[in-house]
Amino acid sequence: MSVAQYLEPGKHLFDLLVIDEASQMRPEDALGAMLRCSQAVIVGDPEQLPPSDFFVASDGEGEQDAEDAPEESILELGRRCWHPMRMLDVHYRSRHQSLIAYSNREFYEERLLVYPSPVLEDPEFGVSCQRVDGAYEAGQGRNPSEAMAVVAEAAKLMRERIDRSIGIVAVNQPQRDLKDEQRTFSPEQRRLIWNTEEEQSQYRIDIGIVHPDKPGNYILGVECDGATYHSSKSARDRDRLREDVLIGLNWKIHRVWSTDWYRDSEREFGRLVQQIERFRGIA
């Protein structure tokens, strides 16, 4: 829409157009830019919800009709018209592998390459499910029992972990407002972020050093230049991107080169032990 609004017709032609988050874009919103390019790359997730007015507040009688009528996206239109479709199969954003495990299993057929977290068994990390005996109120878009349980859990967490903020997810505007109404927190507890915003890892670190006193935690990840290293398609993937992602997930990484190990294995083993002892106390 902005392209059609600000660029004079017939005077600008682009070599390449990249449409990101295409599952959320209606075809009519993409048309102005597509008419001004010679080729286009359309990027999006077909498993995401298509464009819809579901989350837009409405006071009209046709609200239910709007909820039941999702619109087609430029991604779905492109999938029917252009081939082949390629999948980007590396997932690195989730801070713990359990966050994406359900989606990977149910929607992506275990095709995603997921980077592991250095913490496996810790209630402070990952996803857990707590069943609530509630019911969705048709026409109201609310579940009072669920809202009360969420607010109670938030208050409990804020008493126990005052050093952390909390993000609360609501399925729609009425449910968010209901949770907001039920808040009875003290001023110092009101550090909430209200927002309407998933074994598990296919990526394998060559060697994981388990903490002797915390079996679910790893002290150090050891990366070698073996099969996993050489299977990467580029030096950038091998030497920078992969390690950057792991460090971003709070891994401590130590690299052992095969030539160095061959020349002086005792020295390399000593360096490895030093790193283990260095990070043992903070893992």
C-alpha positions in Angstrom: 0.0 0.0 0.0 2.8 2.4 0.8 4.5 1.7 -2.5 1.3 2.6 -4.4 0.8 5.7 -2.3 4.3 7.2 -2.5 5.9 5.9 -5.8 4.7 7.4 -9.0 3.3 4.8 -11.4 5.7 3.7 -14.2 8.8 5.4 -12.9 10.3 2.8 -10.6 11.1 -0.8 -11.3 12.9 -3.0 -8.8 15.1 -6.0 -9.6 13.9 -8.0 -6.6 11.1 -7.8 -4.2 11.2 -9.7 -0.8 7.9 -10.1 1.0 8.5 -11.3 4.6 5.8 -12.6 6.9 3.8 -13.2 3.8 1.2 -15.3 5.6 0.0 -12.1 7.3 -0.3 -10.1 4.1 -3.4 -9.9 1.9 -2.8 -10.2 -1.9 -4.2 -6.7 -2.5 -1.6 -5.2 -0.1 1.2 -6.9 -2.0 0.0 -6.1 -5.5 1.4 -2.6 -5.8 4.9 -3.7 -5.0 4.8 -6.8 -7.1 3.7 -4.8 -10.2 6.9 -2.8 -9.8 9.4 -5.7 -9.7 10.9 -8.1 -12.2 11.1 -11.0 -9.7 9.8 -11.7 -6.2 10.7 -13.9 -3.2 7.8 -14.6 -0.9 8.7 -15.7 2.6 6.3 -16.9 5.2 4.9 -19.8 7.3 1.9 -21.6 5.8 1.2 -23.0 9.3 0.5 -19.5 10.7 -3.0 -18.1 10.8 -4.0 -16.2 7.6 -4.9 -12.5 7.7 -8.1 -12.1 9.8 -10.0 -9.5 11.7 -10.4 -11.9 14.7 -8.3 -9.7 17.0 -9.8 -6.4 16.0 -12.4 -5.1 18.4 -15.9 -4.9 16.8 -19.2 -3.7 18.2 -21.2 -4.6 15.1 -23.6 -7.4 14.7 -21.4 -9.1 12.2 -18.6 -9.8 14.6 -19.1 -13.6 14.5 -19.0 -13.5 10.7 -15.6 -11.7 10.8 -14.2 -14.2 13.2 -15.2 -17.1 10.9 -13.9 -15.6 7.6 -10.1 -15.6 7.4 -8.8 -14.1 4.3 -6.3 -15.5 1.8 -2.7 -14.4 2.1 -0.2 -13.6 -0.6 1.7 -16.7 0.6 -1.2 -19.0 -0.1 -1.8 -17.4 -3.5 1.9 -17.8 -4.3 2.0 -21.5 -3.3 -0.7 -22.2 -5.8 0.9 -20.2 -8.6 4.7 -20.6 -8.2 6.9 -23.6 -7.7 9.0 -25.0 -6.2 8.5 -24.1 -2.5 11.6 -24.3 -0.3 11.6 -24.7 3.4 14.0 -23.0 5.8 14.5 -25.8 8.3 16.8 -24.2 10.9 15.1 -22.9 14.1 17.2 -20.9 16.6 14.9 -18.4 18.2 13.5 -20.5 21.0 15.6 -20.3 24.2 14.6 -23.8 25.1 13.9 -26.7 22.7 10.6 -27.5 24.4 9.2 -24.2 23.3 9.1 -25.4 19.7 8.7 -29.1 20.3 4.9 -29.3 19.9 4.9 -27.2 16.8 7.8 -29.2 15.3 6.0 -32.5 15.9 2.4 -31.5 15.0 2.9 -29.0 12.2 6.4 -29.4 10.7 6.7 -33.2 10.8 10.0 -33.0 12.9 11.7 -31.4 10.0 13.0 -28.4 11.9 16.7 -28.4 13.0 16.4 -27.1 16.6 19.4 -25.9 18.6 19.5 -27.4 22.2 19.5 -25.5 25.5 22.4 -26.2 28.0 19.6 -26.7 30.6 17.4 -29.7 30.2 15.8 -30.5 33.5 15.0 -27.4 35.4 11.5 -26.0 36.3 12.8 -22.5 35.6 13.1 -23.4 31.9 10.9 -24.8 29.1 7.1 -25.2 28.9 4.7 -26.9 31.2 0.9 -27.4 30.9 -1.6 -26.8 33.7 -5.1 -27.9 33.0 -7.9 -25.5 34.1 -11.5 -26.7 34.6 -13.0 -23.8 32.7 -15.3 -23.2 29.7 -15.2 -20.8 26.8 -18.2 -18.4 26.8 -19.5 -18.4 23.2 -20.3 -14.9 22.0 -18.3 -13.3 24.8 -14.9 -14.6 23.8 -13.9 -15.2 27.4 -13.0 -18.0 29.8 -13.3 -16.7 33.4 -11.8 -19.7 35.0 -8.7 -19.6 32.9 -8.3 -15.8 33.5 -8.5 -16.4 37.3 -6.0 -19.2 37.2 -3.6 -17.1 35.1 -3.8 -14.1 37.5 -3.3 -16.4 40.5 -0.3 -17.9 38.9 1.1 -14.5 38.0 0.7 -13.3 41.6 2.5 -16.5 42.9 5.4 -16.0 40.5 5.8 -12.4 41.4 6.0 -13.2 45.1 8.5 -16.0 44.5 10.6 -14.3 41.7 10.5 -10.6 42.3 13.7 -10.2 40.2 11.9 -11.2 37.0 9.2 -9.7 34.8 6.3 -11.7 33.5 4.7 -11.8 30.0 1.0 -12.9 29.9 -0.6 -14.1 26.7 -4.3 -13.8 26.0 -6.1 -15.4 23.0 -8.1 -12.2 22.3 -9.0 -8.8 23.5 -12.0 -9.8 25.7 -9.9 -12.4 27.5 -7.0 -9.9 28.0 -9.5 -7.3 29.4 -10.9 -9.9 31.8 -7.5 -10.7 33.2 -6.7 -7.0 33.5 -9.9 -6.6 35.5 -9.0 -9.4 37.9 -5.6 -8.1 38.8 -5.3 -7.3 42.5 -1.5 -6.9 42.7 0.3 -4.5 44.9 2.2 -1.6 43.2 5.5 -3.4 43.2 3.9 -6.5 41.6 2.5 -4.5 38.7 5.6 -5.0 36.5 3.7 -7.1 34.0 3.8 -7.1 30.3 0.4 -7.7 28.9 0.7 -9.0 25.3 -1.3 -11.0 22.8 1.5 -12.9 21.4 6.4 -23.4 21.4 13.2 -34.1 22.7 13.3 -32.0 20.9 16.5 -30.7 19.5 17.7 -32.2 16.2 21.0 -30.3 16.4 23.8 -32.3 18.1 26.7 -30.7 20.0 29.6 -33.1 19.6 30.3 -33.4 23.3 28.3 -32.1 26.2 29.9 -31.9 29.7 27.2 -32.6 32.3 27.4 -30.8 35.6 28.2 -33.4 38.3 26.0 -31.7 40.9 23.2 -30.6 38.4 22.5 -33.6 36.1 20.1 -31.5 34.0 22.6 -28.8 33.2 25.7 -28.7 31.0 28.9 -27.0 32.0 30.4 -26.9 28.5 29.7 -27.8 24.9 32.7 -29.1 23.0 32.7 -28.6 19.2 35.1 -30.5 17.0 35.8 -30.4 13.3 34.2 -33.7 12.5 31.2 -34.8 10.4 28.8 -32.2 11.7 31.4 -29.4 11.1 32.1 -30.6 7.6 28.5 -31.1 6.7 27.9 -27.3 6.9 27.4 -25.7 3.5 29.7 -22.7 4.1 32.5 -21.5 6.3 30.2 -18.9 7.6 27.8 -21.6 8.9 30.7 -23.6 10.3 32.8 -21.0 12.0 30.4 -18.2 13.0 26.6 -18.7 12.8 26.3 -22.0 14.6 28.5 -20.9 17.5 26.8 -17.5 17.7 23.4 -19.3 18.0 24.7 -21.6 20.7 26.2 -18.8 22.7 23.0 -16.9 22.4 21.3 -19.9 24.0 23.7 -19.6 27.0 26.0 -22.4 26.0 29.7 -22.1 26.9 31.6 -23.4 23.9 35.1 -24.8 23.6 36.4 -25.9 20.2 38.9 -28.7 19.7 40.6 -28.9 16.3 41.6 -32.4 15.1 45.0 -31.3 13.9 45.8 -29.7 17.3 44.7 -32.9 19.1 46.8 -35.0 16.8 49.9 -32.9 17.4 49.6 -32.6 21.2 46.6 -34.3 22.8 47.8 -33.8 26.3 48.0 -30.1 25.9 44.5 -29.9 24.3 43.1 -32.1 27.0 44.6 -29.8 29.7 43.0 -26.8 28.0 39.6 -28.6 28.0 39.9 -29.4 31.7 40.8 -25.8 32.5 37.6 -24.6 30.7 35.5 -27.1 32.5 36.8 -26.0 35.9 36.4 -22.4 34.9 32.7 -22.7 34.0 31.8 -25.3 36.6 31.0 -22.8 39.3 28.7 -20.7 37.2 26.8 -23.4 35.3 
